[in-house]
Amino acid sequence: MTESVSAAVIAVQYVRIMQSFTRERTQKMKSKIIIIILLVLLVPSLAFNAIMVYRELTRWDVIVEDILRAGDMAPDFSVELLTGETFTLSEHRGTVVALDFWATWCGPCVQKMPSTQALSEQFEGQVMFVGINVGEHLEQVLDFIDERGFTYPIGLDENSYIHRNLYPSPGIPYMVIINRDGIITETFSGYGIGMDELIEAAILDALR
């Protein structure tokens, strides 16, 4: 009788141990599956961003000596706008111009664009704002602009020639403020807290 009870107790303990072991293995398996799913979702995005960052960083040693500074004459150029018109910088001598280089894949660029839209409305008739998209195609840019309702002129630098050769920078967004005489008065790389106020102050200074 005692032996039967002992055997039953041992059997129950064995079952409990196996159940606990099975639950532990199941939980570990679920954790592995979740990790795999997250990797599948995140890796393409991380890889894309890494490529973009690498592309910009590897350009830095090439362009650092060519970066434009306040006091430099703004290089002249022409660019086709989304409207089909052509913007030529030299034709706007006598007007303050703000060039904003950007791309749809650039998070800070997209965050900055509503501010550029607001400034273009605030200084309408005084400052010519031109957003210059770098390296993307017409249809992609048109869809992006139409979806978000931006109204200031957008030019297409499809082969990145203007940004790469005339207005090089370590990255985008990159804004260049040009006074009425065609002289660069200020440049802004990137986008962050407090930059809207700095850009507005630079525009006001260029208007003086």
C-alpha positions in Angstrom: 0.0 0.0 0.0 2.8 2.4 1.0 4.7 1.5 -2.1 1.6 2.3 -4.3 1.2 5.7 -2.6 4.8 6.5 -3.1 4.7 5.5 -6.7 1.6 7.7 -7.2 3.3 10.7 -5.5 6.3 10.3 -7.7 4.2 10.0 -10.8 2.3 13.2 -9.9 5.5 15.1 -9.2 6.9 13.8 -12.5 3.8 15.1 -14.4 4.1 18.5 -12.7 7.8 18.7 -13.5 7.1 17.9 -17.2 4.2 20.4 -17.3 6.5 23.1 -15.9 9.3 22.1 -18.3 6.8 22.2 -21.3 5.4 25.7 -20.2 9.0 27.0 -19.9 9.9 25.7 -23.4 6.7 27.1 -24.9 7.4 30.5 -23.3 10.9 30.5 -24.7 9.6 29.5 -28.1 7.1 32.3 -28.0 9.8 34.8 -27.1 12.0 33.5 -30.0 9.1 33.9 -32.4 8.4 37.4 -31.2 12.1 38.3 -31.6 12.2 36.9 -35.1 9.0 38.8 -36.1 10.5 42.1 -34.8 13.7 41.5 -36.7 11.9 40.7 -39.9 9.9 44.0 -39.5 12.8 46.2 -38.3 15.8 45.0 -40.3 14.8 46.3 -43.7 14.0 49.8 -42.2 17.3 49.8 -40.2 19.3 48.7 -43.2 17.7 51.4 -45.4 18.5 54.1 -42.8 22.0 52.8 -42.3 22.6 53.0 -46.1 21.4 56.6 -46.2 23.5 57.6 -43.2 26.5 55.8 -44.7 26.0 57.6 -48.0 26.0 61.0 -46.3 28.9 60.3 -44.0 31.1 59.0 -46.7 30.7 62.2 -48.6 31.8 64.4 -45.7 35.6 64.2 -46.3 35.0 65.0 -49.9 32.9 68.1 -49.5 34.0 69.6 -46.2 36.3 72.2 -47.9 33.6 73.1 -50.5 30.8 73.9 -48.0 29.4 77.4 -48.5 29.5 79.9 -45.7 28.0 83.2 -44.8 29.6 85.9 -47.1 30.0 83.6 -50.1 28.3 84.4 -53.4 25.5 82.0 -53.9 26.2 79.8 -57.0 23.7 80.4 -59.8 21.6 77.5 -61.1 18.3 76.6 -62.8 15.9 73.9 -61.6 12.6 72.6 -62.9 9.7 73.1 -60.6 6.8 70.7 -60.1 4.6 73.2 -61.9 6.7 72.8 -65.0 8.2 76.2 -64.7 12.0 76.8 -64.3 13.5 78.6 -61.3 16.8 80.4 -62.0 18.4 81.9 -58.9 20.0 84.9 -60.7 16.6 86.0 -62.0 15.6 86.7 -58.4 18.3 89.1 -57.6 16.8 91.9 -55.5 14.7 89.3 -53.6 15.7 87.4 -50.5 15.7 83.7 -51.3 15.6 80.6 -49.0 16.7 77.3 -50.5 15.7 74.2 -48.6 17.3 70.9 -49.7 15.3 67.8 -48.7 14.0 64.3 -49.6 10.9 62.3 -48.8 13.0 59.6 -47.0 14.6 62.1 -44.7 12.7 62.2 -41.4 14.0 65.6 -40.2 13.3 67.1 -43.7 9.6 66.0 -43.4 9.3 67.3 -39.9 10.7 70.7 -41.0 8.5 71.2 -44.1 5.4 72.5 -42.2 7.6 75.2 -40.7 8.9 76.1 -44.1 5.4 76.3 -45.3 4.4 78.6 -42.4 7.4 80.9 -43.1 6.6 81.1 -46.8 3.1 82.3 -45.9 4.5 84.7 -43.2 7.0 86.3 -45.6 4.9 86.1 -48.7 5.9 88.8 -51.2 9.2 89.4 -49.4 11.1 86.1 -49.5 11.2 83.4 -52.2 11.2 80.0 -50.6 12.2 77.1 -52.8 12.3 73.5 -51.6 14.8 71.5 -53.7 14.2 67.8 -53.6 17.4 65.8 -53.8 17.7 62.6 -55.9 14.0 61.6 -56.3 11.7 61.3 -59.3 8.8 63.5 -60.3 5.9 61.1 -59.5 7.2 60.3 -56.0 7.7 63.9 -55.1 4.3 65.0 -56.6 2.4 62.4 -54.6 4.2 63.4 -51.4 3.5 67.2 -51.9 -0.1 66.7 -53.0 -0.8 64.4 -50.0 0.5 67.0 -47.5 -0.7 70.2 -49.3 2.5 72.2 -49.3 2.2 75.2 -51.7 5.7 76.8 -51.8 7.7 76.1 -55.0 9.4 72.7 -55.2 12.3 72.0 -57.5 13.7 68.6 -58.7 17.4 68.0 -58.4 16.9 64.4 -59.7 20.6 63.6 -60.3 21.6 65.5 -57.1 23.9 67.8 -59.2 22.9 71.0 -57.5 23.2 69.7 -54.0 26.4 67.6 -54.6 28.3 70.1 -56.7 27.0 73.6 -56.0 25.5 73.5 -52.5 27.2 70.6 -50.8 26.4 69.8 -47.2 27.1 66.9 -44.8 23.4 66.0 -44.9 19.8 67.2 -45.3 17.7 69.2 -44.5 19.9 72.0 -45.5 18.7 75.6 -45.8 20.6 78.4 -47.4 19.5 82.1 -46.9 20.5 84.4 -49.7 20.1 88.2 -49.5 19.0 90.6 -52.2 22.6 90.9 -53.6 23.0 87.2 -54.0 25.2 86.8 -51.0 24.7 83.9 -48.5 23.9 85.3 -45.1 23.3 82.0 -43.2 23.0 78.2 -43.6 21.3 75.6 -41.5 22.0 71.9 -41.5 19.6 69.5 -39.9 16.5 70.3 -37.9 15.9 70.4 -34.2 14.3 72.3 -31.3 14.7 76.1 -31.6 15.8 76.1 -35.2 12.5 77.7 -36.4 13.3 80.8 -34.4 16.9 80.9 -35.7 15.7 80.6 -39.3 13.1 83.3 -38.8 15.8 85.6 -37.3 18.2 84.9 -40.2 15.4 85.8 -42.7 14.6 89.0 -40.9 18.3 89.9 -40.9 18.6 89.2 -44.6 15.6 91.5 -45.2 17.3 94.5 -43.5 
